[in-house]
Amino acid sequence: MEKRDSKKVFQLALNEINNSEDPTKVDCSFIILDFEKSLNNTVISKEDALNGLSKSIDNKPIVGNYNSTDSENPDDDNFKGHEAFIDENKHGELYVGLDTTPMGVFTSEGYIETIEVDGESREVLMADAILWKDRFPEAIELLQEWNSRGVNINTSCELLYSNYEVKDGVEHIKSPIHFSGHCILASEERGDLPLVNPAYETSKLVGFNELKQFKKLVAQSMNKKEDEQMPEMFKKVFELSHSDIRTALYQVFDAQLGDNQYSYIRDVYDSNFIVDIDTVTETDYQSETFKYDFSKSEDDKITINFDSKTAVMKKTEWIELEETKQLQAQISEKDSTIQSLNNEKKDLQEKFNSASETITSLNSTVEDLNSYKEKYEQAQFEEKLEEKKEIYSAKFSALNATEKFDSEEVQTLIEKSVTDDEAQFSLNSILVDLVEVKNEQKKDNQEFVQLNNKRQNLVPVDEDFDSRYK
């Protein structure tokens, strides 16, 4: 079994919230955790939870980072997360800070209750608390709204512990375990802030299962004597986000880290991500920030291009208050434009759907009309064909060419001649050829007939001299 001083954060859920007769507070209770494996691969047994952890919950703070809004967008307020950051204290030591504000306090030790999960009973660790309504009216109002709508109000508890044991890749946290604080998280996508889900199944909305690790910082005391055994000190902050890619990136990236290195993915973009790499030795601590490119295959497999490693730093810019107001005005104008475009899009979609139905109906009518049109055109064709056959039958008969008329060639040309003038010309050419052949036959067989019964004077009757003697 290994031993260390460490701090871990879990996402849980606000279980109940009630109005109090005291206007300065509201009463509530939390499910702290259950005793199954959490989504951050950690297990705390029921025995270890009752052995110190449950007793340390009383009087510990409930914190949050509430993001307010204005009267024009009253439904855009939300909570954030732990808002973790690395800073240096007055002794020059690095630590992980959490940008949150106390909003209440636990009023009881932890106790065991049985709840139903997917039709099965499960034991959980719970505790009672109060929230300071008069100091944080808008934040408490949002929590009460979520509670009335049945929204699972996610929270994240911080635990300090010394001992742990890894079995089959799962970290089993051992007593003594001390409860440090409780942070209220964003429980739905609201405004510009994403949803943060719990690490325990008992504290999450079904369908959101993803782990987001905010920060894992390793620090050691620099004031220990050289000959003194210095324990490792860990502080871990875990949250769940809506992005599957972040979890996959952790799995691929952490596999190539050294034993004394730890990662924190700050931001994830379409094709790259920003990550802090903390390196700890016995005498030094170093934190560096890099950008890496990555790609995702069709089967959602993440591949990191480790050769693309680039050192980066965050740029912060101060702007004048008047410029901020202008930017807010521009954002409001764009929001109005977006709303207008969405309304136009909805109107166009309705018109498009109506037009599609009309076109479908017209297409059906056209198909019916095409059927009638084809039948009509066929009847017209057959009528004209019959007329052509009668005409050319008579012409070929007059030329004693009935056999020629019945030939496939002539019948095909007659059928084509209904719509093709060239075919009709060919038919007429055949008739002309037949007429010429018949005339030649008559000329070759011609007989001269002498009319013997006709008498006439064969001697010229001219009396003038020239006619008679010349």
VEXVEX-323623 format. One record per residue (C-alpha): residue in one letter; residue number from 1; z, x negated, y negated; chain. Coordinates in steps of 0.2 Angstrom, whole numbers. Layout:
VEXVEX-323623
{site "A",NUM,{Z,X,Y},"A"},
...
***
This chain:
VEXVEX-323623
{site "M",1,{0,0,0},"A"},
{site "E",2,{-4,-6,-17},"A"},
{site "K",3,{7,-5,-32},"A"},
{site "R",4,{2,-3,-50},"A"},
{site "D",5,{6,6,-67},"A"},
{site "S",6,{-8,18,-70},"A"},
{site "K",7,{-12,33,-80},"A"},
{site "K",8,{-24,46,-74},"A"},
{site "V",9,{-31,62,-82},"A"},
{site "F",10,{-35,78,-72},"A"},
{site "Q",11,{-44,94,-79},"A"},
{site "L",12,{-34,110,-76},"A"},
{site "A",13,{-33,128,-82},"A"},
{site "L",14,{-23,138,-93},"A"},
{site "N",15,{-17,152,-81},"A"},
{site "E",16,{-8,165,-92},"A"},
{site "I",17,{-6,168,-111},"A"},
{site "N",18,{5,181,-119},"A"},
{site "N",19,{11,186,-136},"A"},
{site "S",20,{29,183,-140},"A"},
{site "E",21,{41,193,-152},"A"},
{site "D",22,{42,176,-161},"A"},
{site "P",23,{27,176,-173},"A"},
{site "T",24,{27,157,-173},"A"},
{site "K",25,{23,155,-154},"A"},
{site "V",26,{14,162,-139},"A"},
{site "D",27,{21,160,-121},"A"},
{site "C",28,{9,154,-108},"A"},
{site "S",29,{9,145,-91},"A"},
{site "F",30,{-3,132,-83},"A"},
{site "I",31,{-9,128,-66},"A"},
{site "I",32,{-6,109,-66},"A"},
{site "L",33,{-14,105,-49},"A"},
{site "D",34,{-16,109,-31},"A"},
{site "F",35,{-14,97,-16},"A"},
{site "E",36,{-32,96,-11},"A"},
{site "K",37,{-44,81,-15},"A"},
{site "S",38,{-49,83,-33},"A"},
{site "L",39,{-67,80,-39},"A"},
{site "N",40,{-61,63,-46},"A"},
{site "N",41,{-58,58,-28},"A"},
{site "T",42,{-39,59,-29},"A"},
{site "V",43,{-25,67,-19},"A"},
{site "I",44,{-7,71,-24},"A"},
{site "S",45,{3,78,-10},"A"},
{site "K",46,{15,92,-12},"A"},
{site "E",47,{30,81,-8},"A"},
{site "D",48,{25,68,-21},"A"},
{site "A",49,{22,81,-34},"A"},
{site "L",50,{39,88,-31},"A"},
{site "N",51,{47,71,-30},"A"},
{site "G",52,{48,67,-49},"A"},
{site "L",53,{31,74,-56},"A"},
{site "S",54,{37,92,-57},"A"},
{site "K",55,{54,87,-66},"A"},
{site "S",56,{45,76,-79},"A"},
{site "I",57,{34,91,-85},"A"},
{site "D",58,{47,99,-96},"A"},
{site "N",59,{46,95,-115},"A"},
{site "K",60,{30,86,-113},"A"},
{site "P",61,{16,90,-126},"A"},
{site "I",62,{1,101,-125},"A"},
{site "V",63,{-13,93,-136},"A"},
{site "G",64,{-31,97,-141},"A"},
{site "N",65,{-45,93,-153},"A"},
{site "Y",66,{-49,109,-161},"A"},
{site "N",67,{-66,110,-169},"A"},
{site "S",68,{-65,124,-183},"A"},
{site "T",69,{-80,133,-191},"A"},
{site "D",70,{-84,144,-206},"A"},
{site "S",71,{-85,162,-209},"A"},
{site "E",72,{-104,163,-207},"A"},
{site "N",73,{-102,156,-189},"A"},
{site "P",74,{-85,163,-183},"A"},
{site "D",75,{-90,161,-165},"A"},
{site "D",76,{-95,143,-166},"A"},
{site "D",77,{-77,135,-165},"A"},
{site "N",78,{-72,126,-149},"A"},
{site "F",79,{-61,113,-142},"A"},
{site "K",80,{-67,95,-138},"A"},
{site "G",81,{-60,83,-125},"A"},
{site "H",82,{-48,69,-125},"A"},
{site "E",83,{-59,60,-138},"A"},
{site "A",84,{-55,43,-131},"A"},
{site "F",85,{-57,27,-140},"A"},
{site "I",86,{-52,9,-139},"A"},
{site "D",87,{-42,1,-153},"A"},
{site "E",88,{-30,-13,-156},"A"},
{site "N",89,{-12,-11,-160},"A"},
{site "K",90,{-2,-21,-172},"A"},
{site "H",91,{2,-34,-159},"A"},
{site "G",92,{-16,-37,-156},"A"},
{site "E",93,{-16,-28,-139},"A"},
{site "L",94,{-30,-17,-134},"A"},
{site "Y",95,{-26,1,-129},"A"},
{site "V",96,{-35,18,-126},"A"},
{site "G",97,{-31,30,-140},"A"},
{site "L",98,{-34,49,-138},"A"},
{site "D",99,{-39,58,-154},"A"},
{site "T",100,{-29,74,-151},"A"},
{site "T",101,{-15,84,-160},"A"},
{site "P",102,{0,92,-152},"A"},
{site "M",103,{-1,111,-152},"A"},
{site "G",104,{13,116,-140},"A"},
{site "V",105,{26,110,-127},"A"},
{site "F",106,{31,114,-109},"A"},
{site "T",107,{47,123,-108},"A"},
{site "S",108,{50,122,-89},"A"},
{site "E",109,{49,110,-74},"A"},
{site "G",110,{35,112,-62},"A"},
{site "Y",111,{36,125,-48},"A"},
{site "I",112,{26,130,-33},"A"},
{site "E",113,{16,146,-33},"A"},
{site "T",114,{3,153,-20},"A"},
{site "I",115,{-14,159,-27},"A"},
{site "E",116,{-30,165,-18},"A"},
{site "V",117,{-45,154,-18},"A"},
{site "D",118,{-61,161,-10},"A"},
{site "G",119,{-51,173,0},"A"},
{site "E",120,{-39,159,6},"A"},
{site "S",121,{-21,156,0},"A"},
{site "R",122,{-18,139,-8},"A"},
{site "E",123,{-2,132,-15},"A"},
{site "V",124,{-2,125,-33},"A"},
{site "L",125,{10,117,-45},"A"},
{site "M",126,{13,127,-61},"A"},
{site "A",127,{23,126,-77},"A"},
{site "D",128,{28,137,-92},"A"},
{site "A",129,{24,132,-110},"A"},
{site "I",130,{23,138,-128},"A"},
{site "L",131,{9,136,-141},"A"},
{site "W",132,{13,135,-159},"A"},
{site "K",133,{4,150,-166},"A"},
{site "D",134,{9,148,-184},"A"},
{site "R",135,{4,130,-186},"A"},
{site "F",136,{-13,132,-177},"A"},
{site "P",137,{-18,151,-179},"A"},
{site "E",138,{-37,149,-177},"A"},
{site "A",139,{-35,138,-161},"A"},
{site "I",140,{-23,149,-153},"A"},
{site "E",141,{-34,164,-158},"A"},
{site "L",142,{-48,156,-148},"A"},
{site "L",143,{-37,153,-133},"A"},
{site "Q",144,{-32,172,-134},"A"},
{site "E",145,{-50,177,-135},"A"},
{site "W",146,{-55,167,-120},"A"},
{site "N",147,{-40,174,-110},"A"},
{site "S",148,{-45,192,-115},"A"},
{site "R",149,{-63,189,-109},"A"},
{site "G",150,{-58,181,-93},"A"},
{site "V",151,{-64,163,-97},"A"},
{site "N",152,{-56,150,-87},"A"},
{site "I",153,{-47,139,-100},"A"},
{site "N",154,{-48,121,-95},"A"},
{site "T",155,{-35,108,-98},"A"},
{site "S",156,{-33,90,-93},"A"},
{site "C",157,{-16,82,-88},"A"},
{site "E",158,{-11,64,-90},"A"},
{site "L",159,{-1,56,-76},"A"},
{site "L",160,{8,39,-76},"A"},
{site "Y",161,{10,32,-58},"A"},
{site "S",162,{15,15,-50},"A"},
{site "N",163,{9,17,-32},"A"},
{site "Y",164,{-7,22,-23},"A"},
{site "E",165,{-15,20,-6},"A"},
{site "V",166,{-34,21,-2},"A"},
{site "K",167,{-38,30,14},"A"},
{site "D",168,{-57,33,19},"A"},
{site "G",169,{-62,30,1},"A"},
{site "V",170,{-49,43,-7},"A"},
{site "E",171,{-35,37,-18},"A"},
{site "H",172,{-18,45,-13},"A"},
{site "I",173,{-6,44,-28},"A"},
{site "K",174,{12,41,-23},"A"},
{site "S",175,{28,44,-31},"A"},
{site "P",176,{35,40,-44},"A"},
{site "I",177,{23,50,-54},"A"},
{site "H",178,{27,54,-72},"A"},
{site "F",179,{19,68,-82},"A"},
{site "S",180,{13,62,-99},"A"},
{site "G",181,{4,76,-108},"A"},
{site "H",182,{-9,90,-107},"A"},
{site "C",183,{-25,92,-116},"A"},
{site "I",184,{-35,108,-119},"A"},
{site "L",185,{-53,106,-116},"A"},
{site "A",186,{-69,115,-121},"A"},
{site "S",187,{-70,130,-109},"A"},
{site "E",188,{-87,136,-113},"A"},
{site "E",189,{-103,130,-122},"A"},
{site "R",190,{-99,136,-140},"A"},
{site "G",191,{-106,130,-156},"A"},
{site "D",192,{-113,112,-154},"A"},
{site "L",193,{-100,107,-140},"A"},
{site "P",194,{-103,107,-121},"A"},
{site "L",195,{-92,115,-108},"A"},
{site "V",196,{-79,103,-100},"A"},
{site "N",197,{-74,109,-82},"A"},
{site "P",198,{-59,105,-72},"A"},
{site "A",199,{-57,92,-58},"A"},
{site "Y",200,{-48,104,-47},"A"},
{site "E",201,{-56,119,-38},"A"},
{site "T",202,{-42,130,-43},"A"},
{site "S",203,{-45,126,-61},"A"},
{site "K",204,{-63,128,-63},"A"},
{site "L",205,{-77,141,-65},"A"},
{site "V",206,{-87,143,-49},"A"},
{site "G",207,{-103,133,-51},"A"},
{site "F",208,{-97,119,-62},"A"},
{site "N",209,{-93,104,-52},"A"},
{site "E",210,{-97,89,-61},"A"},
{site "L",211,{-86,74,-65},"A"},
{site "K",212,{-87,65,-82},"A"},
{site "Q",213,{-76,49,-83},"A"},
{site "F",214,{-72,46,-101},"A"},
{site "K",215,{-63,29,-100},"A"},
{site "K",216,{-56,17,-88},"A"},
{site "L",217,{-47,4,-97},"A"},
{site "V",218,{-38,-11,-88},"A"},
{site "A",219,{-25,-20,-99},"A"},
{site "Q",220,{-12,-33,-95},"A"},
{site "S",221,{3,-39,-105},"A"},
{site "M",222,{0,-55,-114},"A"},
{site "N",223,{18,-59,-116},"A"},
{site "K",224,{23,-61,-98},"A"},
{site "K",225,{29,-78,-92},"A"},
{site "E",226,{16,-88,-83},"A"},
{site "D",227,{27,-89,-67},"A"},
{site "E",228,{31,-70,-68},"A"},
{site "Q",229,{21,-58,-57},"A"},
{site "M",230,{11,-47,-68},"A"},
{site "P",231,{7,-30,-62},"A"},
{site "E",232,{-10,-22,-65},"A"},
{site "M",233,{-10,-8,-78},"A"},
{site "F",234,{-23,5,-78},"A"},
{site "K",235,{-26,20,-89},"A"},
{site "K",236,{-39,32,-83},"A"},
{site "V",237,{-46,47,-92},"A"},
{site "F",238,{-57,59,-82},"A"},
{site "E",239,{-66,74,-88},"A"},
{site "L",240,{-80,85,-80},"A"},
{site "S",241,{-96,88,-90},"A"},
{site "H",242,{-112,99,-87},"A"},
{site "S",243,{-123,84,-84},"A"},
{site "D",244,{-127,80,-66},"A"},
{site "I",245,{-135,64,-71},"A"},
{site "R",246,{-119,56,-78},"A"},
{site "T",247,{-111,57,-61},"A"},
{site "A",248,{-126,50,-52},"A"},
{site "L",249,{-127,35,-65},"A"},
{site "Y",250,{-108,31,-61},"A"},
{site "Q",251,{-111,31,-43},"A"},
{site "V",252,{-126,19,-44},"A"},
{site "F",253,{-119,8,-58},"A"},
{site "D",254,{-101,5,-52},"A"},
{site "A",255,{-108,-1,-35},"A"},
{site "Q",256,{-114,-17,-43},"A"},
{site "L",257,{-99,-20,-54},"A"},
{site "G",258,{-87,-35,-50},"A"},
{site "D",259,{-69,-32,-44},"A"},
{site "N",260,{-62,-35,-61},"A"},
{site "Q",261,{-75,-24,-70},"A"},
{site "Y",262,{-74,-6,-75},"A"},
{site "S",263,{-87,5,-84},"A"},
{site "Y",264,{-87,20,-96},"A"},
{site "I",265,{-104,29,-99},"A"},
{site "R",266,{-103,34,-118},"A"},
{site "D",267,{-120,43,-119},"A"},
{site "V",268,{-134,48,-108},"A"},
{site "Y",269,{-152,51,-114},"A"},
{site "D",270,{-168,56,-106},"A"},
{site "S",271,{-173,38,-100},"A"},
{site "N",272,{-158,27,-105},"A"},
{site "F",273,{-139,27,-106},"A"},
{site "I",274,{-125,18,-116},"A"},
{site "V",275,{-111,10,-106},"A"},
{site "D",276,{-95,0,-110},"A"},
{site "I",277,{-91,-14,-97},"A"},
{site "D",278,{-73,-19,-97},"A"},
{site "T",279,{-70,-36,-89},"A"},
{site "V",280,{-52,-41,-86},"A"},
{site "T",281,{-45,-58,-80},"A"},
{site "E",282,{-27,-64,-79},"A"},
{site "T",283,{-28,-71,-97},"A"},
{site "D",284,{-41,-61,-106},"A"},
{site "Y",285,{-49,-44,-108},"A"},
{site "Q",286,{-67,-42,-114},"A"},
{site "S",287,{-76,-26,-118},"A"},
{site "E",288,{-95,-25,-121},"A"},
{site "T",289,{-108,-11,-124},"A"},
{site "F",290,{-125,-11,-116},"A"},
{site "K",291,{-140,0,-115},"A"},
{site "Y",292,{-149,2,-98},"A"},
{site "D",293,{-165,12,-94},"A"},
{site "F",294,{-165,23,-79},"A"},
{site "S",295,{-177,35,-70},"A"},
{site "K",296,{-175,51,-59},"A"},
{site "S",297,{-187,55,-45},"A"},
{site "E",298,{-192,72,-40},"A"},
{site "D",299,{-178,74,-27},"A"},
{site "D",300,{-166,69,-41},"A"},
{site "K",301,{-162,52,-35},"A"},
{site "I",302,{-157,40,-50},"A"},
{site "T",303,{-164,23,-51},"A"},
{site "I",304,{-156,11,-64},"A"},
{site "N",305,{-167,-3,-71},"A"},
{site "F",306,{-154,-17,-72},"A"},
{site "D",307,{-167,-29,-80},"A"},
{site "S",308,{-167,-18,-95},"A"},
{site "K",309,{-149,-23,-100},"A"},
{site "T",310,{-148,-24,-119},"A"},
{site "A",311,{-132,-27,-129},"A"},
{site "V",312,{-130,-13,-142},"A"},
{site "M",313,{-117,-7,-155},"A"},
{site "K",314,{-114,9,-163},"A"},
{site "K",315,{-119,11,-182},"A"},
{site "T",316,{-108,22,-193},"A"},
{site "E",317,{-114,27,-210},"A"},
{site "W",318,{-104,35,-225},"A"},
{site "I",319,{-113,48,-235},"A"},
{site "E",320,{-109,57,-251},"A"},
{site "L",321,{-100,74,-251},"A"},
{site "E",322,{-114,82,-260},"A"},
{site "E",323,{-127,75,-248},"A"},
{site "T",324,{-116,83,-234},"A"},
{site "K",325,{-117,100,-243},"A"},
{site "Q",326,{-136,98,-244},"A"},
{site "L",327,{-137,94,-226},"A"},
{site "Q",328,{-126,109,-221},"A"},
{site "A",329,{-138,120,-232},"A"},
{site "Q",330,{-153,113,-223},"A"},
{site "I",331,{-145,116,-207},"A"},
{site "S",332,{-141,134,-212},"A"},
{site "E",333,{-159,136,-218},"A"},
{site "K",334,{-165,129,-201},"A"},
{site "D",335,{-154,140,-192},"A"},
{site "S",336,{-160,155,-201},"A"},
{site "T",337,{-178,150,-198},"A"},
{site "I",338,{-174,148,-180},"A"},
{site "Q",339,{-167,165,-179},"A"},
{site "S",340,{-182,172,-188},"A"},
{site "L",341,{-194,163,-176},"A"},
{site "N",342,{-184,169,-161},"A"},
{site "N",343,{-185,187,-168},"A"},
{site "E",344,{-204,185,-170},"A"},
{site "K",345,{-205,177,-153},"A"},
{site "K",346,{-196,192,-145},"A"},
{site "D",347,{-208,204,-155},"A"},
{site "L",348,{-223,195,-149},"A"},
{site "Q",349,{-217,195,-131},"A"},
{site "E",350,{-215,214,-132},"A"},
{site "K",351,{-232,216,-139},"A"},
{site "F",352,{-239,204,-126},"A"},
{site "N",353,{-231,214,-112},"A"},
{site "S",354,{-238,230,-119},"A"},
{site "A",355,{-255,222,-121},"A"},
{site "S",356,{-254,215,-103},"A"},
{site "E",357,{-251,233,-97},"A"},
{site "T",358,{-266,240,-107},"A"},
{site "I",359,{-277,226,-100},"A"},
{site "T",360,{-272,229,-82},"A"},
{site "S",361,{-275,247,-84},"A"},
{site "L",362,{-292,244,-92},"A"},
{site "N",363,{-297,232,-79},"A"},
{site "S",364,{-293,245,-66},"A"},
{site "T",365,{-304,257,-75},"A"},
{site "V",366,{-318,244,-77},"A"},
{site "E",367,{-317,241,-58},"A"},
{site "D",368,{-320,260,-55},"A"},
{site "L",369,{-334,261,-68},"A"},
{site "N",370,{-342,245,-60},"A"},
{site "S",371,{-342,254,-44},"A"},
{site "Y",372,{-351,270,-51},"A"},
{site "K",373,{-363,258,-61},"A"},
{site "E",374,{-368,249,-45},"A"},
{site "K",375,{-371,265,-36},"A"},
{site "Y",376,{-382,272,-51},"A"},
{site "E",377,{-392,256,-52},"A"},
{site "Q",378,{-395,256,-34},"A"},
{site "A",379,{-401,274,-35},"A"},
{site "Q",380,{-413,270,-49},"A"},
{site "F",381,{-419,255,-40},"A"},
{site "E",382,{-423,265,-24},"A"},
{site "E",383,{-432,278,-35},"A"},
{site "K",384,{-443,265,-44},"A"},
{site "L",385,{-447,256,-27},"A"},
{site "E",386,{-453,273,-19},"A"},
{site "E",387,{-464,276,-34},"A"},
{site "K",388,{-471,258,-33},"A"},
{site "K",389,{-474,260,-14},"A"},
{site "E",390,{-484,277,-17},"A"},
{site "I",391,{-494,269,-31},"A"},
{site "Y",392,{-499,253,-21},"A"},
{site "S",393,{-501,263,-5},"A"},
{site "A",394,{-514,273,-13},"A"},
{site "K",395,{-523,257,-20},"A"},
{site "F",396,{-523,248,-4},"A"},
{site "S",397,{-529,263,5},"A"},
{site "A",398,{-544,265,-7},"A"},
{site "L",399,{-549,248,-2},"A"},
{site "N",400,{-547,251,17},"A"},
{site "A",401,{-532,238,17},"A"},
{site "T",402,{-518,248,24},"A"},
{site "E",403,{-514,234,36},"A"},
{site "K",404,{-513,222,22},"A"},
{site "F",405,{-501,235,13},"A"},
{site "D",406,{-490,235,28},"A"},
{site "S",407,{-488,216,28},"A"},
{site "E",408,{-472,208,24},"A"},
{site "E",409,{-479,199,10},"A"},
{site "V",410,{-485,214,1},"A"},
{site "Q",411,{-469,224,5},"A"},
{site "T",412,{-458,210,-2},"A"},
{site "L",413,{-469,209,-18},"A"},
{site "I",414,{-468,228,-20},"A"},
{site "E",415,{-449,227,-19},"A"},
{site "K",416,{-448,213,-32},"A"},
{site "S",417,{-461,221,-43},"A"},
{site "V",418,{-447,234,-48},"A"},
{site "T",419,{-439,221,-58},"A"},
{site "D",420,{-451,206,-58},"A"},
{site "D",421,{-467,207,-68},"A"},
{site "E",422,{-473,191,-60},"A"},
{site "A",423,{-472,200,-43},"A"},
{site "Q",424,{-482,214,-50},"A"},
{site "F",425,{-495,202,-56},"A"},
{site "S",426,{-496,195,-38},"A"},
{site "L",427,{-499,212,-31},"A"},
{site "N",428,{-513,215,-43},"A"},
{site "S",429,{-521,199,-39},"A"},
{site "I",430,{-521,203,-21},"A"},
{site "L",431,{-530,220,-25},"A"},
{site "V",432,{-543,211,-36},"A"},
{site "D",433,{-546,199,-22},"A"},
{site "L",434,{-549,213,-10},"A"},
{site "V",435,{-561,222,-22},"A"},
{site "E",436,{-571,206,-24},"A"},
{site "V",437,{-572,204,-5},"A"},
{site "K",438,{-578,222,-3},"A"},
{site "N",439,{-592,220,-16},"A"},
{site "E",440,{-598,204,-8},"A"},
{site "Q",441,{-599,213,9},"A"},
{site "K",442,{-610,226,1},"A"},
{site "K",443,{-621,214,-8},"A"},
{site "D",444,{-625,204,8},"A"},
{site "N",445,{-630,220,18},"A"},
{site "Q",446,{-640,229,4},"A"},
{site "E",447,{-657,237,9},"A"},
{site "F",448,{-671,241,-2},"A"},
{site "V",449,{-678,258,0},"A"},
{site "Q",450,{-696,263,-5},"A"},
{site "L",451,{-700,280,-10},"A"},
{site "N",452,{-716,284,-3},"A"},
{site "N",453,{-717,301,-9},"A"},
{site "K",454,{-717,295,-27},"A"},
{site "R",455,{-734,292,-34},"A"},
{site "Q",456,{-738,283,-50},"A"},
{site "N",457,{-753,274,-58},"A"},
{site "L",458,{-752,255,-53},"A"},
{site "V",459,{-766,250,-65},"A"},
{site "P",460,{-762,247,-83},"A"},
{site "V",461,{-768,260,-94},"A"},
{site "D",462,{-770,250,-110},"A"},
{site "E",463,{-787,251,-117},"A"},
{site "D",464,{-787,237,-130},"A"},
{site "F",465,{-798,222,-126},"A"},
{site "D",466,{-784,209,-125},"A"},
{site "S",467,{-774,220,-113},"A"},
{site "R",468,{-788,223,-101},"A"},
{site "Y",469,{-797,206,-101},"A"},
{site "K",470,{-786,193,-107},"A"},
***
